[in-house]
Amino acid sequence: MESPTDPPRFPLDIDIGAGEAVYRQIYRRIRAAILDGQLLPGARLPSWNALAAELSVARGTVKAAYDWLAGEGYVVALGPAGTRVNPALPEASRDPAPDAGHAALAGDGPADEAAGFPAAWGSAARPFQMGVPALDVFPRKLWSRLAARQATRLAPAGMVYQDPAGLPELRAAIAGYLAIARGISCTANDVLVTSGFAGAINMITGTLLAAGDRAWIEDPGYGRAREALRLAGATIVPVPVDGEGIDVAAGVRRAADARLAYVTPSHQSPLGMPLSLPRRLALLDWAGRQKSWIVEDDYYSEFRFANRPMSALKSLDGEGRVIYVGTFSKVLLPSLRLGYIVAPAAEADRFRHFAAYLMPSPSQLVQAIVANFIAQGHFGRHIRRMRAIYAARRAALVAALQEAFGDKIAIDLQDGGMHLVVHLPRGMVDVEIARRAAAAGLGPVPLSPWSLEARCGPGLLLSFANILPEDAPQAARRLQRIIRAD
């Protein structure tokens, strides 16, 4: 019988030319060997140098895989005794971790689960952390007054079960806002209020998708949407993106019969380019011919700095194939967990039926506060103010990064959003850099886990929303010291 202290004997069939990063392949093979019982608790793994030489890869690549395994508790580093399978693991009933190919969940919470270094839920925003608006300038006093006013007006009629589609006043306010800001012609009857993005995508998949349906997803693309579609039973079809957004022709070649396409046309997630008009028209044409659905996630649409925000894809939808998704997480507060969808008029009853039985709208008090915030004009003023603040913070961070790094990094400047895409030199392991940054109290997100097949190279996503202009140089220098150590 093999001793737990012997080097492991299991196949590490690494494919250097595959679309999946090598460190992720190493991580998955070792994790599978542990979960399958091929590597027993206490078993010693090869050293970084030995395994790197055996696989003909960089030492840092193996280290990144080992660090990922250690961060999830599969292995422990014991100094001179080497890296070993965690002796505390039982030999049976070990639950597998989420598959790396479906774990790119960065950008909508405090944890980058793809990279394996979670931050505590409810913790303060860290420099560069994605998905968190500028909390220091949120109008707390105004919000508190509106909240107090709504609480004192609570009548018996507001204490019973409410319309599962959402508060009528909020749905009407959203419809009015979208008509002006996004060019969408809809009524309050077409709008359904949801529990954030998660509630919206769950309602869409529950209403429109059946197990086995094929779904386009941008590659690289938003991991939470990809995982939601997978959990709904869809077959994921990664479709490449380029400078014009999702390549519709490539999607048609790969899966012309797809039931649904999830897209981020105003600000591609994560790279930031808008979907060009020819591609928008091609996407709508495909959906119309195939009787398929397009899910338009319009996150970040409010924040463009040089040009007027583009109208929503749904504003071009003449056949009712687009389901529009928006949330208040990026423009107000993530803790609201408040979002909405605009359903095609012909399908609105199906969505309301789903909401009534499986996903009623969230707190009516919160909805009433937001409805008043919009109706009294505060929402429009807040967005205009935030647009100016973000433009200043973005410019300050770009200047600070250029000062700290010179030409050693490439900053991809798109006109809009709340984050920068920073491309790192080839050979760097962005997941390892982001992990070390997290340990140092920073919050960058690695770019590579956002891809399934695409090769976007190592990079970091850096939010500027919560970095004051005067703090940008220090934040850039802190990041520079971490990257320099790679």
N, C-alpha and C positions, 0 to 999 in steps of 0.2 A: 504493500500500500504506500502511496506517495506521502511523504512527510509534509506537514504544513510549512516547513521551513525550506523546502526545495524550491528552485525557480519554477515558475509556471510553465506548463506544457499545453498549450492550446493554440489554435491557428490565429494569427494576426494578419489576415488577408487584406492588406492595405492597398488601395488603388490610388496611386498618385495622380492619375489623370481624371479621376472622378470629379463630379461637381461638388461633392461634399468635402469640406476642409479635412485635412489629414488628422489634425488633433481631435476632431469630432469622431472620425472613424476609430482612432485608437481608444478614445473614451468609450464608445459604444461596444467595441469588441471586449474590452476588459470588463466593463459592467455586465455584459451578457454572460461572460465566463463566471463571474461571481454569482450572479443570480441563478445560473444553471447548475451550480455546484462543481464546476470544473476547477474553480479556485476556492479553496476552503478558507474559513476564517484563520488568520495568522499566516497565510501563505505569502512568501516574499516575492515581490515583483522585481524584474530586472532594473538596474539603475538607469537613470536618464541616458547616460552615455552609451551603455550597452544596448539598450533598445533602439536608440537613435542610430547607432552604427548598424544594427541588424536590419533596420527598415530603410536605411539610407535617407534619413530625414534629419532636420535640424534638432539639436538638443532642446531648444526652446519649444518646439512643437510637442515633444514628449512631455516636457514639464507642464505645458498648458493642459494636456490631457490628465496628467496625474493630479494637478491642482484642482481641476474640475471634479475628479473622483473624490478627492479629499474633502472638497467643499460640500459634497453631498453625503459624506460619511461612509463611502465605500472602502476607502483606504486611509491609512494613517502613516505619517512620516515619523520614523523612530530614530533619526540621526544615524549613527554608525550601524544600527541594525537594519537600515534600509527602509524602503516603503513596503508596507504589508497590507493585506486585506484586513479590514477592521476586525480584530478578534472578538469584539462585542456582537458581531452579526450572528444571528442564529443560522443553523445549517438548513433550516426549512422555513417556509412561510415568509420568504422575503419578497416584499412587494416591489415590482419593477418601477423605476423612475420613469417619468414621461420620456417618450422617444425624442432624441435630439432633433430629428427632422421636423417635429411638430411643436417644438418648445420655444420658438422665437416669439416671446410674448412681450418684448420690451416696448415701452412707450406709453403705457396706459396705467401705470401704477408705480409703487415705490420699489418694485423688485424687477431686476432683469433676470427672469427665470431661465432664459436661454443661456446665460453665462454662469448661472449658478451662484450668484452672490446676492441674496435678498437683503433688502433693508427692512426694518420693522415698519409694519403698517402703522400709519398715524404719526410717523416721525417727521420732523421738520425737513423741508426741501433742502437738498444738498446742491452745491454748485454744479452746474451742467445737467442736473437731473431732468429727464424728459417728462412731458405730460403734466407739468405743474405750472399754472399761470403765475404772474407776478403778484404774489400774495401780499406784499408790503404796500401795494397801492389799491388794494380792494377797498371799496367804500363801506367800511364796517359800520360807521355810525348811521348812515342812510339805510343800510340793510337792516340794522337793529330796529330802527324806527318803523320800517315797513313790517317787520316780523311782529313787533309788539302790537301794531295796529290790527293786523290780521288775527292775532291771538285773542285780542279783546272783543273782536267781532264774531267770534265763534258761536254760532247758533245751533239749536238742536238739529236742524236740517243738515248741518255740516258734520254731525257726529255719527251719522249712519253710513252705510255703504254708498259709495259714490260711483259715478260713471266710470267703468273700467277703461274706457278709451282716454280718460283724462278730463281735467277740469275744463268746461267749455270756454271760460274766459281765457285760459292759457292757450288753448288750441286756436282760438280766434286771434290772439296776439301773435302767435307764431306764424299763422297764415298771413297776417298783415305784414309782418317783418320780412318774410320770405318774398313776398310780392315786390317789395321795394329793394331789398338788398341782394336777392339772388335771382330775380326775374322769374320766379315760379308762380304760376297761376293755379291756386288751389283754394279750397274752402276749409273751414274748421272741421267739416265732416270728414275730410281726407286726412286729417292730422290725428295721430295717436301718440300719447305721451308714454314714455317707457322709462325703465330704470337704467338710464345711461345707455352706452353703446351695447353693453352685454344684453340688456333687455331688448334693444332694437333688433340685433342680429338673431337672437333667439326667437323673437316673434316672426321674423322673416323666414328663417329656416323651418320653423314649425308650421308655418302656413303654406309655404310654396315648395319645399323640398321633400322628396321621398328618398329612402335609403338607396344608395347606389347611383343617384343622379350625379352627373359630372358638373363640376363648378370650376370656372376659371379663377385664378388668383394671380395677382401681379407678382413677378419674381425679379428682384427682391420685393417683398411686400409685407404687409402688416400681419404679424404672427397671430394676434388674437382673433382676427377674422378667419385666418386659415384654420386655427384650432377649433373655432366654433363650427365651421363648416364640416370639419372632419368628425367632430362629436355628433353632428346631426346626421352622419352616415353618408355624406357626400364623398365622391371620388375627386380628389384634388388634382387639378390640371394646372401646373405652373406655366405662366405665359410671360415671356421676356418683356422687359421695358427698355426703351432707349430715350433719346433726347426729346421725343414727342409723346412719351408716355407708353401705355400698354400697346404692344404690337398686335393689333386686331387680326391681321392676316396670319400671323403665327398661331394665334388662338384658334382660328378657323381650321388651319391645317391640323392642329393637334386634337381638337374636339369640337367640330362644327355643331354637334348635337348637344352641347352643354346646356344644362337647364338654367344656369345662372352664371353671371360674371360679377365678381366683387372688384370695384375699382375706386381709386382716389383721384378723380380727374382734376380737381382744383390745385392739389399740392400732393404729388405722388409720394406715397409713404414707403420708404423713408427718404428718397432722393430729392424730392421737391419740385420736379418739373411739372408744369401743367399739361394736361392732355390736349394735343393740338386739335384744331377744328376738323381737319380731314379725318383724324382718328375718331373723334366724337361722332361724326356722321357715319363712319364705317361701323362703329360699335352699335349705334342705333339701328342701322340697316340690318346688321346681323341679327339683333334681337327681334326685330320685326319679322324677318323672314322665318326665323326658327321658332317664333313664339316663346322666346326665352326671356329671362328677367335680368335686369341690371341693377345691382345694389350700388348706389352712389354714396360713398362716405365722404361728406363735405367738411371734414375736420380742417381747421386752420384757414378756412376760406376768408374769414374776416380780416386776416392780417397779411396785406400786401403793402409794400413800401414805396415802390416807384410808379406803379400803374394801378389803375382801378381794378378791383377784384373782377375776375371773369364771371360771367353768369353761370349758373349751375347747369350741368348736363341735362337735368330734368326740364329746364326751360326750353330745350329743343325737342322734348319728347312728345311727338304728336300721336303716338299709338298706345300710350299707357304701358310702357314696358319698364320704366325706371321707378325704383323704390328709393326715395331720398332719405338719408339718415343724417341727423344732426344731434349735437349734445351741447349742454351748457358747461361741461367740465373744463374746457380750455378757455372759454371766454368769461366764466364766472368762478365757480369753485368745483373741484373734483368731488368734494364730499357731498354735494347735492345729489349725485347719482341720478341726474335728470337728463333725459334725452327725448327724442321724438323721431317718428318716421312720417313721411308723406306718402301715402299709398295711392296707386292709381285709382281713380274714382270707381272703376268697375270692380275693383277688388277690396274696397274699403270695408264692406260688410264681412268678408272673410277674416280680415284682420281684427275687426271688432269682436267677432265670434271667438277667435283665439284668445284675445285679451280677457273676455268675460269669463272664460273657463280656466285659463292657465296662467295669465300674466296681467293682472289688473295694474293700473298705473300707480305710482308711488304716492307718498304723503300729499294729501290735499292741501295742507297748510303750506308746505314748500311750494307747491304749484301756484297757490294764490299769491305768495310773495313774489315769485318770478313774474307772474302775469302783471302785477302792479308795477314791478320794476320796468317791464317793457312798455306798458300802456302809458306810464307817466314820462316817458322819454329818457329815463335814466340809462337804459340798455344801449341805445344809440350813442349817447354821450360817452358812456364807459368804453365802448369799442373804439371810438375816435381817439380818446385819451390813450388807451392801451396801444393803439397803432403807433402813436408818436413815441411813447415810452419804449416800445420794443425796437423801433428803428434806431433810437439812440443807444440802447443796450447792445444791439447787434453790431453797430458800427464800432463801439468801444471794445467789444470782445474780439472782433476781427483784427483791429489794430493791435491789441495786446498779444494775440496769437502770432501775428506776423512779426512783432518785435521779439517775442520769446523764441520762435522757431525758425525765422527766416524762410529759406526755400526748402526746408526739410520736410514740410507737410504741404499739402494742397487743399485749400479751402474752396469748396464748391458753393458759390453764392447764388442761390435762387432768390427770386423776388417774392419773398413771403415766408410765412411760417413762424415757428418759435424755436427752431434749432438750426445749427450749422452741420454740414457734413464735412468731416475732415478726413482726407485720404492719407494713409500712412505709407511709408516706404515698403516695398515688397520684402517679404521675409519676416516682418513683424507679426506678432500674434495679438490681434486686437482684444480677444477675450481675456488673455492674461493681463494685458495692460489695464483693461477696465476693471478686472478683479483687484489688482493692486491699488487702483485709484479708489475703488469702493472702500478698501481697508484704510485708506488715508482720508476718508470723509468726503470724497468727491463722487459724482454720479454720472459719468459718461456711460453711454451704451455702445457696445461693439456693433459694428456694421455687419460683419460676416454672418451671424446667425439669422439675419433677415432673409437669406437666400435659401432656396432649395436646389436649383440647378445653376443659377447665374453665378458668374465669377465677378464680384464687384470689388475684390481685393480687400486688404485690411483697412479698417477705418473706424472712426468714432463719431457718434452723434452727440453733439454738445448743445444743450439748451442754454440760451442766454436770458431767459425770462426772469430768473431770480438772481442775476448777477448785476449789481449796481455798476455804473460806468467806472466809478472810482475804485471798485474792487476787482475789475477785470484784469489788470496787470498781475496782481498777486495770484489770482486763480490760474492764469495762463502759466505763470512760473511754476506753480505747484504741479500742474499737469506736465510741464516740460521736464521736471525732475523725474517724474515717474516714467515717462516715455524714454528718457535718456538712459534709464537703468535697464531697458529691455535688451 
